[in-house]
Amino acid sequence: MHPSISHVLKFFKYDHLPEKLQAISRPFCTLAQEVAERAPDNQETTVALRKLLEAKDAAVRAVL
């Protein structure tokens, strides 16, 4: 796995969040892991994961 992909994946962790926010964040983490495992190691995969991270952050903020 390319280092840039590994770097983005760490931001999908959700264990530190309250349960209410974990429920929102968990599906994004699952999808991010699937993308990282199945997509090629290239810049577009990193871009896809960063955009997914933006969506996850927005979803978590929406619940706050």
mmCIF file as gemmi writes it, N, C-alpha and C atoms, coordinates in Angstrom:
data_model
loop_
_atom_site.group_PDB
_atom_site.id
_atom_site.type_symbol
_atom_site.label_atom_id
_atom_site.label_alt_id
_atom_site.label_comp_id
_atom_site.label_asym_id
_atom_site.label_entity_id
_atom_site.label_seq_id
_atom_site.pdbx_PDB_ins_code
_atom_site.Cartn_x
_atom_site.Cartn_y
_atom_site.Cartn_z
_atom_site.occupancy
_atom_site.B_iso_or_equiv
_atom_site.pdbx_formal_charge
_atom_site.auth_seq_id
_atom_site.auth_asym_id
_atom_site.pdbx_PDB_model_num
ATOM 1 N N . MET Axp A 1 ? 0.851 -1.187 0 1 0 ? 1 A 1
ATOM 2 C CA . MET Axp A 1 ? 0 0 0 1 0 ? 1 A 1
ATOM 3 C C . MET Axp A 1 ? 0.895 1.248 0 1 0 ? 1 A 1
ATOM 4 N N . HIS Axp A 2 ? 0.544 2.18 -0.835 1 0 ? 2 A 1
ATOM 5 C CA . HIS Axp A 2 ? 1.314 3.42 -0.94 1 0 ? 2 A 1
ATOM 6 C C . HIS Axp A 2 ? 1.232 4.203 0.374 1 0 ? 2 A 1
ATOM 7 N N . PRO Axp A 3 ? 2.322 4.829 0.795 1 0 ? 3 A 1
ATOM 8 C CA . PRO Axp A 3 ? 2.331 5.579 2.057 1 0 ? 3 A 1
ATOM 9 C C . PRO Axp A 3 ? 1.26 6.671 2.142 1 0 ? 3 A 1
ATOM 10 N N . SER Axp A 4 ? 0.948 7.315 1.03 1 0 ? 4 A 1
ATOM 11 C CA . SER Axp A 4 ? -0.071 8.377 1.083 1 0 ? 4 A 1
ATOM 12 C C . SER Axp A 4 ? -1.454 7.796 1.377 1 0 ? 4 A 1
ATOM 13 N N . ILE Axp A 5 ? -1.698 6.581 0.913 1 0 ? 5 A 1
ATOM 14 C CA . ILE Axp A 5 ? -2.983 5.923 1.199 1 0 ? 5 A 1
ATOM 15 C C . ILE Axp A 5 ? -3.039 5.544 2.675 1 0 ? 5 A 1
ATOM 16 N N . SER Axp A 6 ? -1.965 4.973 3.174 1 0 ? 6 A 1
ATOM 17 C CA . SER Axp A 6 ? -1.907 4.623 4.606 1 0 ? 6 A 1
ATOM 18 C C . SER Axp A 6 ? -2.084 5.852 5.479 1 0 ? 6 A 1
ATOM 19 N N . HIS Axp A 7 ? -1.497 6.952 5.049 1 0 ? 7 A 1
ATOM 20 C CA . HIS Axp A 7 ? -1.592 8.194 5.825 1 0 ? 7 A 1
ATOM 21 C C . HIS Axp A 7 ? -3.047 8.663 5.95 1 0 ? 7 A 1
ATOM 22 N N . VAL Axp A 8 ? -3.784 8.625 4.864 1 0 ? 8 A 1
ATOM 23 C CA . VAL Axp A 8 ? -5.181 9.077 4.892 1 0 ? 8 A 1
ATOM 24 C C . VAL Axp A 8 ? -6.04 8.114 5.706 1 0 ? 8 A 1
ATOM 25 N N . LEU Axp A 9 ? -5.779 6.821 5.609 1 0 ? 9 A 1
ATOM 26 C CA . LEU Axp A 9 ? -6.602 5.831 6.308 1 0 ? 9 A 1
ATOM 27 C C . LEU Axp A 9 ? -6.631 6.032 7.819 1 0 ? 9 A 1
ATOM 28 N N . LYS Axp A 10 ? -5.551 6.527 8.377 1 0 ? 10 A 1
ATOM 29 C CA . LYS Axp A 10 ? -5.52 6.684 9.837 1 0 ? 10 A 1
ATOM 30 C C . LYS Axp A 10 ? -6.565 7.683 10.342 1 0 ? 10 A 1
ATOM 31 N N . PHE Axp A 11 ? -7.019 8.586 9.471 1 0 ? 11 A 1
ATOM 32 C CA . PHE Axp A 11 ? -8.009 9.579 9.882 1 0 ? 11 A 1
ATOM 33 C C . PHE Axp A 11 ? -9.437 9.039 9.885 1 0 ? 11 A 1
ATOM 34 N N . PHE Axp A 12 ? -9.614 7.802 9.471 1 0 ? 12 A 1
ATOM 35 C CA . PHE Axp A 12 ? -10.934 7.183 9.489 1 0 ? 12 A 1
ATOM 36 C C . PHE Axp A 12 ? -11.2 6.419 10.789 1 0 ? 12 A 1
ATOM 37 N N . LYS Axp A 13 ? -10.238 6.355 11.675 1 0 ? 13 A 1
ATOM 38 C CA . LYS Axp A 13 ? -10.44 5.67 12.954 1 0 ? 13 A 1
ATOM 39 C C . LYS Axp A 13 ? -11.537 6.378 13.738 1 0 ? 13 A 1
ATOM 40 N N . TYR Axp A 14 ? -12.314 5.614 14.465 1 0 ? 14 A 1
ATOM 41 C CA . TYR Axp A 14 ? -13.463 6.194 15.156 1 0 ? 14 A 1
ATOM 42 C C . TYR Axp A 14 ? -13.611 5.72 16.599 1 0 ? 14 A 1
ATOM 43 N N . ASP Axp A 15 ? -12.731 4.86 17.072 1 0 ? 15 A 1
ATOM 44 C CA . ASP Axp A 15 ? -12.858 4.314 18.427 1 0 ? 15 A 1
ATOM 45 C C . ASP Axp A 15 ? -12.836 5.384 19.519 1 0 ? 15 A 1
ATOM 46 N N . HIS Axp A 16 ? -12.212 6.509 19.248 1 0 ? 16 A 1
ATOM 47 C CA . HIS Axp A 16 ? -12.079 7.575 20.239 1 0 ? 16 A 1
ATOM 48 C C . HIS Axp A 16 ? -13.346 8.434 20.33 1 0 ? 16 A 1
ATOM 49 N N . LEU Axp A 17 ? -14.265 8.249 19.387 1 0 ? 17 A 1
ATOM 50 C CA . LEU Axp A 17 ? -15.474 9.077 19.336 1 0 ? 17 A 1
ATOM 51 C C . LEU Axp A 17 ? -16.561 8.538 20.27 1 0 ? 17 A 1
ATOM 52 N N . PRO Axp A 18 ? -17.469 9.403 20.708 1 0 ? 18 A 1
ATOM 53 C CA . PRO Axp A 18 ? -18.638 8.927 21.453 1 0 ? 18 A 1
ATOM 54 C C . PRO Axp A 18 ? -19.471 7.994 20.563 1 0 ? 18 A 1
ATOM 55 N N . GLU Axp A 19 ? -20.205 7.105 21.155 1 0 ? 19 A 1
ATOM 56 C CA . GLU Axp A 19 ? -20.968 6.086 20.427 1 0 ? 19 A 1
ATOM 57 C C . GLU Axp A 19 ? -21.847 6.687 19.329 1 0 ? 19 A 1
ATOM 58 N N . LYS Axp A 20 ? -22.487 7.8 19.609 1 0 ? 20 A 1
ATOM 59 C CA . LYS Axp A 20 ? -23.36 8.446 18.619 1 0 ? 20 A 1
ATOM 60 C C . LYS Axp A 20 ? -22.587 8.817 17.352 1 0 ? 20 A 1
ATOM 61 N N . LEU Axp A 21 ? -21.374 9.303 17.528 1 0 ? 21 A 1
ATOM 62 C CA . LEU Axp A 21 ? -20.557 9.688 16.388 1 0 ? 21 A 1
ATOM 63 C C . LEU Axp A 21 ? -19.878 8.483 15.738 1 0 ? 21 A 1
ATOM 64 N N . GLN Axp A 22 ? -19.609 7.452 16.529 1 0 ? 22 A 1
ATOM 65 C CA . GLN Axp A 22 ? -19.056 6.218 15.967 1 0 ? 22 A 1
ATOM 66 C C . GLN Axp A 22 ? -20.018 5.612 14.95 1 0 ? 22 A 1
ATOM 67 N N . ALA Axp A 23 ? -21.293 5.662 15.256 1 0 ? 23 A 1
ATOM 68 C CA . ALA Axp A 23 ? -22.298 5.089 14.359 1 0 ? 23 A 1
ATOM 69 C C . ALA Axp A 23 ? -22.298 5.784 12.999 1 0 ? 23 A 1
ATOM 70 N N . ILE Axp A 24 ? -22.01 7.07 12.987 1 0 ? 24 A 1
ATOM 71 C CA . ILE Axp A 24 ? -21.942 7.822 11.728 1 0 ? 24 A 1
ATOM 72 C C . ILE Axp A 24 ? -20.618 7.56 11.018 1 0 ? 24 A 1
ATOM 73 N N . SER Axp A 25 ? -19.545 7.49 11.76 1 0 ? 25 A 1
ATOM 74 C CA . SER Axp A 25 ? -18.206 7.377 11.196 1 0 ? 25 A 1
ATOM 75 C C . SER Axp A 25 ? -17.859 5.971 10.71 1 0 ? 25 A 1
ATOM 76 N N . ARG Axp A 26 ? -18.393 4.96 11.354 1 0 ? 26 A 1
ATOM 77 C CA . ARG Axp A 26 ? -18.037 3.566 11.064 1 0 ? 26 A 1
ATOM 78 C C . ARG Axp A 26 ? -18.206 3.175 9.588 1 0 ? 26 A 1
ATOM 79 N N . PRO Axp A 27 ? -19.339 3.488 8.946 1 0 ? 27 A 1
ATOM 80 C CA . PRO Axp A 27 ? -19.485 3.088 7.535 1 0 ? 27 A 1
ATOM 81 C C . PRO Axp A 27 ? -18.448 3.743 6.612 1 0 ? 27 A 1
ATOM 82 N N . PHE Axp A 28 ? -18.02 4.947 6.936 1 0 ? 28 A 1
ATOM 83 C CA . PHE Axp A 28 ? -16.994 5.61 6.141 1 0 ? 28 A 1
ATOM 84 C C . PHE Axp A 28 ? -15.659 4.879 6.278 1 0 ? 28 A 1
ATOM 85 N N . CYS Axp A 29 ? -15.361 4.428 7.481 1 0 ? 29 A 1
ATOM 86 C CA . CYS Axp A 29 ? -14.136 3.67 7.726 1 0 ? 29 A 1
ATOM 87 C C . CYS Axp A 29 ? -14.152 2.372 6.926 1 0 ? 29 A 1
ATOM 88 N N . THR Axp A 30 ? -15.262 1.685 6.957 1 0 ? 30 A 1
ATOM 89 C CA . THR Axp A 30 ? -15.394 0.432 6.214 1 0 ? 30 A 1
ATOM 90 C C . THR Axp A 30 ? -15.188 0.658 4.718 1 0 ? 30 A 1
ATOM 91 N N . LEU Axp A 31 ? -15.822 1.688 4.183 1 0 ? 31 A 1
ATOM 92 C CA . LEU Axp A 31 ? -15.683 1.989 2.762 1 0 ? 31 A 1
ATOM 93 C C . LEU Axp A 31 ? -14.249 2.396 2.425 1 0 ? 31 A 1
ATOM 94 N N . ALA Axp A 32 ? -13.623 3.187 3.273 1 0 ? 32 A 1
ATOM 95 C CA . ALA Axp A 32 ? -12.245 3.605 3.033 1 0 ? 32 A 1
ATOM 96 C C . ALA Axp A 32 ? -11.313 2.402 2.966 1 0 ? 32 A 1
ATOM 97 N N . GLN Axp A 33 ? -11.511 1.451 3.861 1 0 ? 33 A 1
ATOM 98 C CA . GLN Axp A 33 ? -10.688 0.246 3.851 1 0 ? 33 A 1
ATOM 99 C C . GLN Axp A 33 ? -10.906 -0.556 2.571 1 0 ? 33 A 1
ATOM 100 N N . GLU Axp A 34 ? -12.145 -0.654 2.133 1 0 ? 34 A 1
ATOM 101 C CA . GLU Axp A 34 ? -12.454 -1.37 0.886 1 0 ? 34 A 1
ATOM 102 C C . GLU Axp A 34 ? -11.775 -0.698 -0.3 1 0 ? 34 A 1
ATOM 103 N N . VAL Axp A 35 ? -11.878 0.616 -0.382 1 0 ? 35 A 1
ATOM 104 C CA . VAL Axp A 35 ? -11.25 1.355 -1.482 1 0 ? 35 A 1
ATOM 105 C C . VAL Axp A 35 ? -9.739 1.137 -1.452 1 0 ? 35 A 1
ATOM 106 N N . ALA Axp A 36 ? -9.133 1.247 -0.295 1 0 ? 36 A 1
ATOM 107 C CA . ALA Axp A 36 ? -7.683 1.096 -0.172 1 0 ? 36 A 1
ATOM 108 C C . ALA Axp A 36 ? -7.23 -0.302 -0.581 1 0 ? 36 A 1
ATOM 109 N N . GLU Axp A 37 ? -8.032 -1.309 -0.281 1 0 ? 37 A 1
ATOM 110 C CA . GLU Axp A 37 ? -7.667 -2.689 -0.606 1 0 ? 37 A 1
ATOM 111 C C . GLU Axp A 37 ? -7.889 -3.022 -2.078 1 0 ? 37 A 1
ATOM 112 N N . ARG Axp A 38 ? -8.932 -2.465 -2.685 1 0 ? 38 A 1
ATOM 113 C CA . ARG Axp A 38 ? -9.319 -2.873 -4.038 1 0 ? 38 A 1
ATOM 114 C C . ARG Axp A 38 ? -8.818 -1.96 -5.149 1 0 ? 38 A 1
ATOM 115 N N . ALA Axp A 39 ? -8.627 -0.696 -4.859 1 0 ? 39 A 1
ATOM 116 C CA . ALA Axp A 39 ? -8.203 0.255 -5.893 1 0 ? 39 A 1
ATOM 117 C C . ALA Axp A 39 ? -6.686 0.199 -6.053 1 0 ? 39 A 1
ATOM 118 N N . PRO Axp A 40 ? -6.191 0.601 -7.2 1 0 ? 40 A 1
ATOM 119 C CA . PRO Axp A 40 ? -4.739 0.594 -7.408 1 0 ? 40 A 1
ATOM 120 C C . PRO Axp A 40 ? -4.042 1.646 -6.536 1 0 ? 40 A 1
ATOM 121 N N . ASP Axp A 41 ? -2.771 1.415 -6.305 1 0 ? 41 A 1
ATOM 122 C CA . ASP Axp A 41 ? -1.964 2.366 -5.528 1 0 ? 41 A 1
ATOM 123 C C . ASP Axp A 41 ? -1.55 3.518 -6.436 1 0 ? 41 A 1
ATOM 124 N N . ASN Axp A 42 ? -2.414 4.508 -6.543 1 0 ? 42 A 1
ATOM 125 C CA . ASN Axp A 42 ? -2.079 5.664 -7.365 1 0 ? 42 A 1
ATOM 126 C C . ASN Axp A 42 ? -2.684 6.932 -6.766 1 0 ? 42 A 1
ATOM 127 N N . GLN Axp A 43 ? -2.42 8.046 -7.404 1 0 ? 43 A 1
ATOM 128 C CA . GLN Axp A 43 ? -2.874 9.338 -6.876 1 0 ? 43 A 1
ATOM 129 C C . GLN Axp A 43 ? -4.392 9.436 -6.818 1 0 ? 43 A 1
ATOM 130 N N . GLU Axp A 44 ? -5.077 8.842 -7.76 1 0 ? 44 A 1
ATOM 131 C CA . GLU Axp A 44 ? -6.538 8.936 -7.776 1 0 ? 44 A 1
ATOM 132 C C . GLU Axp A 44 ? -7.16 8.226 -6.585 1 0 ? 44 A 1
ATOM 133 N N . THR Axp A 45 ? -6.55 7.145 -6.147 1 0 ? 45 A 1
ATOM 134 C CA . THR Axp A 45 ? -7.046 6.458 -4.95 1 0 ? 45 A 1
ATOM 135 C C . THR Axp A 45 ? -6.872 7.348 -3.73 1 0 ? 45 A 1
ATOM 136 N N . THR Axp A 46 ? -5.737 8.015 -3.651 1 0 ? 46 A 1
ATOM 137 C CA . THR Axp A 46 ? -5.514 8.948 -2.542 1 0 ? 46 A 1
ATOM 138 C C . THR Axp A 46 ? -6.529 10.08 -2.582 1 0 ? 46 A 1
ATOM 139 N N . VAL Axp A 47 ? -6.805 10.607 -3.755 1 0 ? 47 A 1
ATOM 140 C CA . VAL Axp A 47 ? -7.806 11.675 -3.9 1 0 ? 47 A 1
ATOM 141 C C . VAL Axp A 47 ? -9.177 11.164 -3.472 1 0 ? 47 A 1
ATOM 142 N N . ALA Axp A 48 ? -9.537 9.974 -3.899 1 0 ? 48 A 1
ATOM 143 C CA . ALA Axp A 48 ? -10.831 9.402 -3.532 1 0 ? 48 A 1
ATOM 144 C C . ALA Axp A 48 ? -10.954 9.276 -2.015 1 0 ? 48 A 1
ATOM 145 N N . LEU Axp A 49 ? -9.906 8.824 -1.374 1 0 ? 49 A 1
ATOM 146 C CA . LEU Axp A 49 ? -9.944 8.674 0.086 1 0 ? 49 A 1
ATOM 147 C C . LEU Axp A 49 ? -10.008 10.027 0.791 1 0 ? 49 A 1
ATOM 148 N N . ARG Axp A 50 ? -9.306 11.019 0.267 1 0 ? 50 A 1
ATOM 149 C CA . ARG Axp A 50 ? -9.383 12.356 0.879 1 0 ? 50 A 1
ATOM 150 C C . ARG Axp A 50 ? -10.782 12.931 0.757 1 0 ? 50 A 1
ATOM 151 N N . LYS Axp A 51 ? -11.418 12.728 -0.375 1 0 ? 51 A 1
ATOM 152 C CA . LYS Axp A 51 ? -12.781 13.231 -0.554 1 0 ? 51 A 1
ATOM 153 C C . LYS Axp A 51 ? -13.758 12.474 0.333 1 0 ? 51 A 1
ATOM 154 N N . LEU Axp A 52 ? -13.542 11.187 0.497 1 0 ? 52 A 1
ATOM 155 C CA . LEU Axp A 52 ? -14.371 10.407 1.415 1 0 ? 52 A 1
ATOM 156 C C . LEU Axp A 52 ? -14.172 10.896 2.849 1 0 ? 52 A 1
ATOM 157 N N . LEU Axp A 53 ? -12.949 11.254 3.187 1 0 ? 53 A 1
ATOM 158 C CA . LEU Axp A 53 ? -12.667 11.806 4.519 1 0 ? 53 A 1
ATOM 159 C C . LEU Axp A 53 ? -13.404 13.123 4.727 1 0 ? 53 A 1
ATOM 160 N N . GLU Axp A 54 ? -13.44 13.958 3.702 1 0 ? 54 A 1
ATOM 161 C CA . GLU Axp A 54 ? -14.195 15.215 3.795 1 0 ? 54 A 1
ATOM 162 C C . GLU Axp A 54 ? -15.674 14.931 4.052 1 0 ? 54 A 1
ATOM 163 N N . ALA Axp A 55 ? -16.212 13.946 3.358 1 0 ? 55 A 1
ATOM 164 C CA . ALA Axp A 55 ? -17.622 13.584 3.536 1 0 ? 55 A 1
ATOM 165 C C . ALA Axp A 55 ? -17.863 13.053 4.945 1 0 ? 55 A 1
ATOM 166 N N . LYS Axp A 56 ? -16.953 12.223 5.441 1 0 ? 56 A 1
ATOM 167 C CA . LYS Axp A 56 ? -17.086 11.687 6.802 1 0 ? 56 A 1
ATOM 168 C C . LYS Axp A 56 ? -17.059 12.809 7.822 1 0 ? 56 A 1
ATOM 169 N N . ASP Axp A 57 ? -16.13 13.745 7.668 1 0 ? 57 A 1
ATOM 170 C CA . ASP Axp A 57 ? -16.039 14.869 8.593 1 0 ? 57 A 1
ATOM 171 C C . ASP Axp A 57 ? -17.323 15.693 8.589 1 0 ? 57 A 1
ATOM 172 N N . ALA Axp A 58 ? -17.872 15.923 7.411 1 0 ? 58 A 1
ATOM 173 C CA . ALA Axp A 58 ? -19.117 16.695 7.31 1 0 ? 58 A 1
ATOM 174 C C . ALA Axp A 58 ? -20.273 15.94 7.98 1 0 ? 58 A 1
ATOM 175 N N . ALA Axp A 59 ? -20.33 14.634 7.795 1 0 ? 59 A 1
ATOM 176 C CA . ALA Axp A 59 ? -21.401 13.841 8.404 1 0 ? 59 A 1
ATOM 177 C C . ALA Axp A 59 ? -21.306 13.865 9.924 1 0 ? 59 A 1
ATOM 178 N N . VAL Axp A 60 ? -20.089 13.76 10.43 1 0 ? 60 A 1
ATOM 179 C CA . VAL Axp A 60 ? -19.895 13.803 11.89 1 0 ? 60 A 1
ATOM 180 C C . VAL Axp A 60 ? -20.266 15.178 12.424 1 0 ? 60 A 1
ATOM 181 N N . ARG Axp A 61 ? -19.849 16.228 11.731 1 0 ? 61 A 1
ATOM 182 C CA . ARG Axp A 61 ? -20.215 17.587 12.168 1 0 ? 61 A 1
ATOM 183 C C . ARG Axp A 61 ? -21.73 17.796 12.131 1 0 ? 61 A 1
ATOM 184 N N . ALA Axp A 62 ? -22.395 17.191 11.191 1 0 ? 62 A 1
ATOM 185 C CA . ALA Axp A 62 ? -23.849 17.341 11.087 1 0 ? 62 A 1
ATOM 186 C C . ALA Axp A 62 ? -24.553 16.788 12.325 1 0 ? 62 A 1
ATOM 187 N N . VAL Axp A 63 ? -23.973 15.786 12.934 1 0 ? 63 A 1
ATOM 188 C CA . VAL Axp A 63 ? -24.584 15.171 14.118 1 0 ? 63 A 1
ATOM 189 C C . VAL Axp A 63 ? -24.293 15.972 15.389 1 0 ? 63 A 1
ATOM 190 N N . LEU Axp A 64 ? -23.232 16.75 15.363 1 0 ? 64 A 1
ATOM 191 C CA . LEU Axp A 64 ? -22.866 17.525 16.558 1 0 ? 64 A 1
ATOM 192 C C . LEU Axp A 64 ? -23.868 18.612 16.883 1 0 ? 64 A 1
